[in-house]
């Protein structure tokens, strides 16, 4: 084959990145950090397709890629991801076994609706999450723009058990000492953790806490007001749709990059 006839590499093909660290929180949840290509750009809160190289003896050598929210902020020199472990999952059955030095595949294009540009200006930002739905908020909470745009940020994280709240507690507790945003955070953050199975100081699904106004009583704040409240929602399909309905009931309008409004949901995981 002549040089001119050689197959050219696909410029849109995923890049191969190196796993830098892995931390397991429970038998269901873990985070990992990888290298970041110099040309890789994204807005805090977006997601990207990631995967693993195909096994050499695989019947179908085509790699499997899945959408993952980027948990690290846009300014970070590395990439961070927060993942659930699914024993028989096409990707996570292998992904949960990665160790530093392993390779992952990273798509070149990012997208998503959980970005500041999809919201109109407001005073108070609610970040409603369940399970690994906290991942995009780990990015947003570490972005200076969040504190420049809002006077108060209320982040809620609901899981089955207390141990599953470890990642969000870790992120939020480290914010005041962050060298980049520590001074911006000040007293703007309010963190609300709740569980649905194991006993904890605050129990109940976020939808229940919203419907009964228990969330607002717990924080000693007035209920949602479309005049100055904004919200981002990320979690399971039922939680996302039910919380969206409660936002609409409270008078908030769903926004998008094309038409910013009072709240947004991550549509990639809703289907």
C-alpha positions in Angstrom: 0.0 0.0 0.0 1.4 3.4 -1.0 1.7 6.2 1.6 -1.0 8.1 -0.1 -3.4 5.2 0.1 -2.9 4.5 3.9 -5.9 4.8 6.1 -6.0 8.1 7.9 -6.9 8.2 11.6 -10.4 9.3 12.4 -10.2 12.9 13.8 -13.4 12.3 15.7 -12.3 9.0 17.3 -12.1 8.9 21.1 -8.8 9.7 22.7 -7.1 7.2 25.0 -6.5 8.6 28.5 -4.7 7.2 31.5 -6.3 6.5 34.8 -4.5 8.4 37.5 -6.4 7.4 40.7 -9.4 5.4 41.8 -11.3 5.6 45.1 -14.0 3.2 46.1 -16.6 4.6 48.5 -19.0 1.5 48.8 -19.5 -1.7 47.0 -21.7 0.3 44.6 -19.9 3.6 44.1 -16.5 4.8 43.1 -14.7 7.8 41.6 -11.7 7.9 39.3 -9.5 10.6 37.8 -7.8 10.5 34.4 -5.5 12.6 32.2 -7.1 15.4 30.2 -6.1 16.2 26.6 -4.9 19.7 26.2 -7.5 20.3 23.4 -10.4 19.0 25.5 -12.9 21.7 26.3 -16.2 21.6 28.2 -18.5 23.7 30.4 -18.9 22.7 34.0 -21.9 20.5 34.3 -21.7 18.8 30.9 -21.3 15.1 30.1 -19.1 13.1 27.7 -19.1 9.6 26.4 -16.4 7.4 27.9 -15.5 3.7 27.6 -12.8 1.1 27.7 -10.7 -0.4 24.9 -12.2 -3.6 23.5 -10.8 -6.8 24.9 -8.4 -8.5 22.4 -10.5 -11.7 22.5 -13.9 -10.0 22.3 -16.4 -11.4 19.8 -17.3 -7.9 18.9 -14.2 -5.7 19.3 -16.1 -2.5 19.1 -15.7 -0.6 22.4 -18.8 0.3 24.5 -19.2 3.9 25.4 -21.6 5.4 27.9 -22.6 9.0 28.9 -20.9 10.2 32.1 -21.2 13.6 33.7 -17.8 15.2 34.2 -17.4 15.7 37.9 -14.3 18.0 37.7 -14.7 21.7 37.0 -13.8 23.1 33.6 -10.6 24.6 34.9 -9.2 21.3 36.3 -6.1 19.9 34.5 -7.4 16.4 35.1 -10.8 14.8 34.6 -12.9 13.2 37.4 -15.8 10.8 37.1 -18.2 9.4 39.7 -19.7 6.0 38.8 -22.1 3.3 40.0 -21.0 -0.4 39.9 -23.3 -2.7 38.0 -22.1 -6.3 38.2 -23.5 -7.3 34.8 -23.3 -3.9 33.2 -21.7 -3.9 29.7 -19.3 -1.1 30.8 -19.3 -0.8 34.6 -18.7 -4.5 35.1 -15.2 -3.8 33.7 -14.9 -0.1 34.6 -15.2 -0.8 38.4 -12.0 -2.9 38.2 -9.7 -0.2 36.7 -6.5 0.8 38.5 -4.0 3.6 38.0 -2.2 3.2 34.7 -5.1 1.6 32.9 -6.6 3.3 29.8 -10.1 4.6 29.2 -11.6 6.0 26.0 -12.8 9.6 26.0 -15.0 11.1 23.3 -14.0 14.5 22.0 -17.4 16.2 22.2 -19.2 17.2 25.3 -22.8 18.4 25.8 -25.5 18.7 28.4 -28.2 21.0 29.8 -26.9 21.4 33.3 -24.9 24.6 32.6 -25.2 28.2 33.7 -26.0 29.4 30.3 -29.4 27.5 30.3 -30.6 29.5 33.3 -31.6 33.2 33.5 -30.1 35.3 36.3 -31.3 34.6 39.8 -30.4 34.9 43.5 -30.7 31.3 44.8 -29.6 28.2 43.0 -31.0 24.7 44.0 -29.0 21.6 42.9 -31.3 18.6 43.3 -29.6 15.2 43.0 -29.9 11.5 43.8 -27.2 8.8 43.6 -24.6 9.5 41.0 -26.7 12.4 39.8 -24.5 14.5 42.1 -21.6 14.2 39.6 -22.4 17.3 37.5 -22.9 19.3 40.6 -19.4 18.3 41.8 -18.3 20.2 38.8 -20.6 23.2 39.2 -19.8 23.6 42.9 -16.1 23.9 42.0 -16.7 26.5 39.3 -16.1 30.2 40.2 -19.0 31.3 37.9 -21.4 29.6 40.3 -20.6 32.0 43.1 -20.4 35.0 40.8 -23.9 34.4 39.6 -25.8 33.3 42.8 -26.0 34.6 46.3 -26.9 31.3 47.8 -26.4 27.7 46.5 -28.5 24.9 48.1 -27.4 21.4 47.1 -29.4 18.3 48.0 -28.2 14.8 47.7 -30.5 11.8 48.4 -29.3 8.2 48.6 -30.4 4.9 50.1 -27.8 4.8 52.8 -25.5 7.2 54.7 -22.3 5.7 53.2 -23.5 6.6 49.7 -23.4 10.3 50.7 -19.6 10.2 51.2 -18.7 11.7 47.8 -21.0 14.7 48.1 -19.9 15.3 51.7 -16.3 15.2 50.6 -16.8 17.7 47.8 -18.8 20.2 49.8 -16.6 20.0 52.9 -13.5 20.8 50.8 -14.9 23.8 49.1 -13.9 26.5 51.7 -10.3 25.3 51.5 -10.1 25.2 47.7 -7.3 27.5 46.6 -9.3 28.8 43.6 -12.8 29.3 44.9 -12.4 29.1 48.7 -12.8 32.8 49.2 -15.8 32.9 46.9 -17.7 30.1 48.7 -17.8 32.0 52.0 -21.2 31.1 53.6 -23.0 30.7 50.3 -23.3 26.9 50.3 -26.0 25.0 52.1 -25.8 21.2 51.9 -28.8 18.9 52.6 -28.3 15.2 52.7 -31.2 12.7 53.1 -31.6 9.0 53.0 -34.4 6.7 52.0 -33.5 3.4 53.7 -30.9 3.8 56.5 -31.9 6.0 59.4 -30.3 9.5 59.3 -31.1 13.0 60.6 -33.2 13.8 57.5 -35.1 11.0 55.8 -37.2 10.9 52.6 -37.0 11.3 48.9 -36.4 14.9 47.7 -39.8 14.9 46.0 -41.4 14.2 49.4 -39.3 16.9 51.1 -40.4 19.4 48.5 -44.1 18.4 48.4 -44.5 18.7 52.1 -42.3 21.8 52.4 -40.1 19.9 54.8 -37.0 20.9 52.9 -37.8 24.6 53.3 -38.7 24.1 57.0 -35.4 22.2 57.5 -33.5 25.1 56.0 -35.7 27.8 57.5 -36.2 29.4 54.1 -39.3 30.4 52.0 -40.6 28.0 49.3 -39.6 28.2 45.7 -40.2 31.6 44.1 -39.7 31.8 40.3 -38.8 35.5 40.7 -35.4 34.7 42.1 -35.0 30.9 42.5 -33.2 28.7 39.9 -32.8 24.9 39.9 -30.8 22.1 38.3 -32.0 18.5 38.6 -30.1 15.2 38.0 -30.9 11.8 39.3 -33.0 8.7 38.4 -35.6 8.9 35.8 -38.6 8.9 38.3 -36.9 11.5 40.5 -36.0 13.8 37.6 -39.5 13.8 36.1 -41.3 14.1 39.5 -39.0 17.0 40.6 -39.5 18.7 37.2 -43.3 18.5 37.8 -42.9 20.1 41.2 -40.8 22.9 39.7 -43.5 23.6 37.2 -46.2 23.5 39.9 -44.1 26.1 41.8 -44.2 28.4 38.7 -40.7 27.7 37.3 -40.2 27.2 33.6 -37.9 24.7 32.1 -34.9 26.2 30.2 -32.4 25.2 27.6 -29.3 26.7 26.0 -31.6 27.9 23.2 -34.1 29.4 25.6 -32.8 29.9 29.2 -35.3 29.9 32.0 -35.7 29.0 35.7 -34.8 25.3 35.9 -33.1 22.6 33.8 -32.8 18.8 33.9 -30.2 16.5 32.5 -32.1 15.1 29.5 -29.3 12.7 28.5 -30.2 10.3 31.4 -34.0 10.7 31.0 -34.4 9.3 27.6 
